[in-house]
């Protein structure tokens, strides 16, 4: 019973901490997508609650994200110019619904297993890129909108903000060394908020959450919102044709970020999440988003790290985070609006520091050069393009090409001319598209004996190119009046060759 109460306390406090960190990011991502802040807040609420309940990774936090907002921003801009903002929202909600259906199909087809083909070097590059993006995003809080554009804060507010950020980071770093009863992140936010309220009462200028919202949209007066209501998106063939490309890209990016975050949490907690279930959970959450006026989203690595490093391991923290966030903006928005940006920036800086794989810096000179290049390329693409799907895809392609090149050169042979006065070639390695040329170039088609024996005992044929190569070698020898016998080929290889229609002679021992 005591263990349950202790775990529940940790889950509850971690959920409250995450809820406070969700609100300003949801608002910021709303402006990126050119929608009302409440659309982003609704998305954060529904994504967080639904994935916490039906997702495949307890402890992982989902919400409105910048990666998804950037994709749908172009759709909103295009349709607003053509039809106006109200119709553009219909396109957005339909796109989010289609995105959810694609993700559900991905999970039902059990394609989540393919995340396992992503090499560790790609994972490190992904994590490092996201850590840098999280840190980069915080620097926008040091600027203020003026008539001439965005400018750095005046000296006094800037100095106070930096000071409060440092206080926040110090509390988060040192408090766990003293006590872990209350999450250090929550203590830091509450403490710095108290200091901020006092300093503002003394006439000092300190930016809070509401100041940030007004800087993005001066017409906003409060974050207060009601519960999301059911909206049936308009559907027709032309709209579906318009939103499908956006939905497909958003589904791919959302699943990539979610499943990569799931894998990272698996490593940190030494547990195993369910990838296909998480894919379905993400899809269901996005589908419901479209019907209740949300902008969609995916897993959030920053908030997930706050939750996991605070000690949360179950679904309770995610549920508490989503419900608490909605309660805050419904009944306590004034308190949320008072939270200084410095506290939230400090929290996200600590998340960035904790997420970055610092050990990868010293390993770059020790690991194989292709792996080091993959880490740097994936990190760079993630930072420059903010497109996680492309970054991971490029990393996987590079890794696959390097592997194929290495395996192609690993196919070796020895030649034994004492085998019943016939040439005998003994191969070792894998015969596939990458090693096909190496295999064909190993033979002397003109000077061989009348019969050539090719021993395949230590060779595995693993694709159509390999099977076709075996027949090509037989045909070349046949053109020169010589006979080829493949010896000791295993059952799996013979089955593959048979399926391709190749006509070979076997000698099985």
BELBELDA-V987224 format. One line per field, one symbol per residue. psi: psi as a letter, one per 30 degrees, with the letter a starting at -180 (. if undefined). A space follows every 10 residues. Layout:
BEGIN
psi->???
END
This chain:
BEGIN
psi->eeeeeeeeee eeeeeeeeee feeeeeeefe eeghlkefee eeeeeeeeee eeeflgjkfk klakleeeee efeeeeeefe eefleeeeee eeeeeeeeee eeeeeeeefh fffffffkle eeeeeeeeee eeeeeeffff fglkkafgak lklleeeeee eeeeeeeeee eeefeffekg ekkeeeeeee eeeeeeeeee fggkjkkaee eeeefejffk flgkllkklk kjkkkleeee eefeeeeeee eeeeeeeeee eeeeeeeefh ajljeeeeee eeeeeeeeee fghlglaakj eeeeeeeeff fkfafeeeee eeeeeeeefe fheeeeffkk feeeeeeeee eeefekifff effefelkee eeeeeeeeee eeeefgjeee eeeeeeeeee eeeeeeeeff jlllkjggjh glkkkjkkak jaefgeeeee gfljfeglle kkkjkgegkk kgleeeeeee eeeeeeeefg glkkkkkhkl eeeeeeeeff gkjlkkjk.
END
